[in-house]
Amino acid sequence: MTESRLSSPHDHVFLGRDHARNERRTWIVIALTTAMMVAEIVAGTAFGSMALVADGWHMSTHAAAMLITALAYVYARRNARNPRFTFGTGKLGDLAGFASAIVLALVALFIAWESALRLWSPVSIDFHQAIAVAALGLAVNLVCAWLLGGDHHHGHGGHSHHSHGHDGRHHDHTHGHDHDHAGHDHPSQAARQTDNNLRGAYLHVLADALTSVLAIAALVLGSLYGWLWLDPAIGIVGALVIARWSFGLLRDSGAVLLDYVPAGEDLPDEIRHAVEDGDVRITDLHVWQLGPGHHGAIVALTAASPKPPAFYRAQLAHIAELSHVTIEVEAAEPAAA
């Protein structure tokens, strides 16, 4: 007996639940950063302060980097129902996060290079003015970090399945209802919901805040004890920390782009546990991320007494992160006598 089903037309919108909120907050952060940048450059030029001018141009690099985040949100939203994106635009944020990680790495290299040059050839520092600039920049960065850092493991946009059939086997590829399981996330589920696009913007703000904190500490100590070397030395430490953040974001966003299943990911095990029993065996299983909080799965199974694909689909209904499931059912070959 064979059965073939073809679903009604459906979309493939796999954006994170907080996509609109994150997009809006990113634009606010860009506006704050740009306003601070312009104020510092104008004030520095008017009052002859190179420290203000330099910090203003430094903030411009972070505003440009965060523009990657904002434009990725806009593009993903506008093309969410574009049929040319076979599985939607949910992974565009991971691509933007990967790009942000590269920019972060370049920032770390630049800071390390500048710090090394100043260690080699120390320059005089106007401590009071530099401390004031660093404190002002820190205040803006803390506001921006608060806007972006609320929750990087936030929400899944529901649980939906789609259905198709072909080639004489039982298939079900289902799409339907939304479930909200907020408050029941465990660590691996939280990792599945990470918005790497927002994380990239947050790390840029955090990197700027870190450099401000380290600069204030170095400048205060330098003003007290005359340690000109401390400012560039701490700059190198900050560069190493930022480089480590960059590597983590590169690793995690790159893994999503390559459909890599992390070692701690238990979603495949959840699927096996839900479906397999003495009569049913999964012969082929593919799981990949479609967007923050959304995963796709192809489940091929054999059963001694095959049931309709809808039966096995119902066994997966409690897994909220599965947003796009294809099930293939075949009769198990009788055991040899």
C-alpha positions, 0 to 999 in steps of 0.5 A: 500500500502506498500513499502520496500527499501534497500539501496546499501552498505554504510559506517558509518563514523561519525568522526568529520570534523577536526578529522585528524587536531586534531589528528595531533595537539595532537601528536605535543603537546605530542612531545612538552610535552615529550621534555620538560619533558626529558629536565627538568629531565635531567637538574634537575639531572645534576644540582641537582635541585629537582624542575626541576626533580619534574616538569618534572615527573609532565609533564609526567603524562599529556603526558601520559593522552594526549596519551589517546587522540591521540590513540583514534583518531588513533583507531577511524580513522583506524576502521571507516569502520569496520562493527563490529562498527554498528554506526561507531567509532565517539563516541570513542572520548567521551569514551576517553574524559571520561577517560581523565576526570577521570585522571583530577580528580585524578590529582586534588586529588593529587594536593590537597593532596600534598598541604594539606601536605605542609600546615601541614608541610611547606618546604623551597622553592628556590623561584627564581629557582621555578619561572623559572621552572614554567615560562618555563612550562607555556610557553610550556603549552601556545603553547600547548593550542594554538594548541589544543584550536582553536575550540572545537565546530568545524564542522560537517562532512556533512549530509548523510542518509541511507535507509532500509525497512522491516516489511510491513511499509514504511521505509526509511533509507537514506545516501547521500550528504554532506552539509557545513553550517559553519557560521550558527551554533547557541549555541545548534548546537555548543554543538552538534559538541563538540569533547570531546576527544580534549576537554580532552587533552585541559583541561589537558594542561589548568590545567597544565597552570593554576597550573603554573600561580597560582604557579608563583603568589604564589612564587612571593608573597612568595619571597616578604613576606616570605609566605610559606603557600601561595603556597600550599593554592593556590594549593588547589584552583587550584585543585578545579578548575581542579576538576570542569573542570573534572566534566563538562567533565565527565558529557558531555562525559558521556551523549553522551555515554548514548545517553542522550538528554540534556535539551537544545538540540533542535534537536528533536524539529527541527525534529518535526517542520519539519515533523509534520502538521495537517495530520502527527504526530510523534509517536516515536522519538529517537535522539542520537549522533554518533560523533562530528557533527553527529546525528542519528534519528529514526522517526516513524510517522502516516499520514492520507494520507501516502506518501513515506518515501523519502517525509518526508526525504526531509523535514529533509534535511536542518538539517545538523547534521542528518547523519543517519535517519530511517523513518517509516510510517504508515497510521493513524487509521480512527477516530471513528464515 
